[in-house]
Amino acid sequence: MTRDRFPSPPALFAITAFAFAAALAGCATAGPGALESHQKSVGGMLEEEYFVPRKPVDRHYIGCAWSRQFGPIDDPAAADIRTKKERSLNTVQQDFAYSRGIALGGSTTEGTGADVTLGGGGVGKAKFEGVEVINPVALSDIAFEPDVFYVTEALRLANFRVRDEKTGKAELAGKAGGTLTNVLGTGKSVALGPKGAVGTIGGEKASRTQTEGEGLVVAYKLFKIDAASYRKTESGSLRLDLDRSVDIPSSGLIVKARLAVIEPGAGKSLPRNLLWACPRAEARSRDVIAAWLVDVRSTDPKRKSLTIAFPAHPAIEDCQSYGGILFSRIDPATDRIVRQKIILTLVDAEVGENLQPKSWDARVALLDESFNVRQVSPSELASK
């Protein structure tokens, strides 16, 4: 009679350990593949979030309007937008920025071993020093208008060097006593002498035509007003008499116009912190000896007051109207941007030789708005 033979305890332990190790090895093999697949899917999502500029730029253009044909439009008369800058810790976002930077002809200008300059694209991926995410301090600071796209976020590579678009070469710059290994994935190594080295891959000398700046912007995010959420209330055009307060309860404002004159030899000046009605008036404000001042006061103690100034003497042509945002905030309960605009128009305003009012006719209008904003994808913009 034959007896069944079972493995001894030591052998059984060895078999179990081997099976457990094999299972771990299988997980380790599958892990990077799953991670890589996830990164590719997230990278695809980023391509549907960010717009890539056609040419390398070093400005973030936060708050600027976006044109389908011309890209970001800079308005010199627009108010400055407060911005914040944070370093990106998202690996997928960094890879996205690196690949776009290479495609735009960017290069790193700082590094511990060597710097690689790519021109006209090139193969491989250069390691850029830091990816920065630039946003407005408050999204409500942007002067959103219906049916207009605005830049709300920028991805920027902290240090860059952009080569001439016609140059398709890669320049090397390394520190003394080092060696550049596996340059751009070519498997080649370059030894550096005591003073370092500068050369090119492929034996071609690099062009000196290049642009340097504080950072290379590689992508933008765009937002616009959600048309279905837009609401507005208008006060209509109200007559603004001189030296008389106009109370507008629906907007919680009190508006008053007055004339301020600097008497010769009095040693006085116009009030400080004036908001001049046009850039030309601000540039020539030191020459103004008489100005029409419109004081705007809010019945809400949390809101600041302001004074808008129009030059009366010497008068400036095409500076008889003003339109701007008095305040803007985000309502955390509804995620809506709530803001108030004012429009001032001097229909007829003139002072005599004695710098006293000769004629005065002015109008004021207020506009209260609230709306949500939404992100615009590149595919949505391309379909229009």
Stockholm file with secondary structure:
# STOCKHOLM 1.0

chainA/1-384         MTRDRFPSPPALFAITAFAFAAALAGCATAGPGALESHQKSVGGMLEEEYFVPRKPVDRHYIGCAWSRQFGPIDDPAAADIRTKKERSLNTVQQDFAYSRGIALGGSTTEGTGADVTLGGGGVGKAKFEGVEVINPVALSDIAFEPDVFYVTEALRLANFRVRDEKTGKAELAGKAGGTLTNVLGTGKSVALGPKGAVGTIGGEKASRTQTEGEGLVVAYKLFKIDAASYRKTESGSLRLDLDRSVDIPSSGLIVKARLAVIEPGAGKSLPRNLLWACPRAEARSRDVIAAWLVDVRSTDPKRKSLTIAFPAHPAIEDCQSYGGILFSRIDPATDRIVRQKIILTLVDAEVGENLQPKSWDARVALLDESFNVRQVSPSELASK
#=GR chainA/1-384 SS CCCCCCCCHHHHHHHHHHHHHHHHHHHHHHHHHHHHHHHHHHHHHHHTTCBCCSSCBCCCCTTCEEETTTEEECCTTSCCCCEEEEECCCHHHHHHHHHHHHHTTCBCCCCSSEEEEESSCCSSCCCCSCEEEEEESCGGGSCCCTTCEEEEEEEEESSEEEECTTCCCEEEEECTTCEECSGGGSCCCEECBTTBEEEETTSCCCCSCEEEESCEEEEEEEEEECGGGCEEEECCCEECCBTCEEEETTTTEEEEEEEEECCTTSCCCCCSSCEESSHHHHHTGGGCSEEEEEEEEESSTTSCCEEEEEEEETTCTTCSEEEEEEEEEEETTTTEEEEEEEEEEEEEEEECTTSSEEEEEEEEEEEEEEECEEEECHHHHHTC
#=GC SS_cons         CCCCCCCCHHHHHHHHHHHHHHHHHHHHHHHHHHHHHHHHHHHHHHHTTCBCCSSCBCCCCTTCEEETTTEEECCTTSCCCCEEEEECCCHHHHHHHHHHHHHTTCBCCCCSSEEEEESSCCSSCCCCSCEEEEEESCGGGSCCCTTCEEEEEEEEESSEEEECTTCCCEEEEECTTCEECSGGGSCCCEECBTTBEEEETTSCCCCSCEEEESCEEEEEEEEEECGGGCEEEECCCEECCBTCEEEETTTTEEEEEEEEECCTTSCCCCCSSCEESSHHHHHTGGGCSEEEEEEEEESSTTSCCEEEEEEEETTCTTCSEEEEEEEEEEETTTTEEEEEEEEEEEEEEEECTTSSEEEEEEEEEEEEEEECEEEECHHHHHTC
//
